């Protein structure tokens, strides 16, 4: 319920005492307060004509940690494939950002998650069809994706993208930093907003360990790929319902990203039925390559 206890039906009567006994409501409020502080933390420093924004550190961490996990999972032999697909993902994400939002002088979003996902999925899928052993690379990307996105959402909080719609005060965070997209583009300064970036972080922190446990158990690689698409698609569908970005298109009553999440979910269901080799152990001998690619 994102901070609000359920109405007093049977489940509510059972949940309320547990929430109160464990003080989960207070813990959630503490998390919201920390989230609000981060959402108001935008800052920058100038070096001549160069401006460095503080949320860049989260972009770097997301890409670096993700790259390292992919190489450790797939193995050093696939480092070139990993690097190539990462570049393709960045190009696809940039293209999707332009297609769905476009450029403007008002803090437009430069990258689109679904564009990166599509580029990696299509190119990686084509490579997989030609060389079945490359399924491990796609599976490794899916293993890393929840951790990458959870870290990346910290950047979203500071920059103000992917922000929520107006919310009840008890369930929301208040953004007042004028550089945030929530203020500069949506005009929602000073109003409680659903912390949708936090919802995404929580969803990915649930999904990530599930996929890691599956990988460790040696499940078919297609199960990791499909499991990520199903899990992340479900999380994104729910998260989108609470978002409040004015540039998001509505198609047949749903946000465009909800339709993409539905497609993602459906693709995951299909992929899980494809026979593949089991997941290999993490390749600790690839730690050097993982560190180098992560640093880049």
Helices and strands as residue ranges (DSSP letters): H 10-22, H 24-39, E 44-47, E 50-53, H 56-74, G 76-78, H 79-100, H 113-130, G 132-134, H 135-159, G 169-171, E 172-174, H 181-184, E 192-194, H 196-216, H 221-241, E 250-251, E 254-255, H 256-271, G 284-286, H 287-295
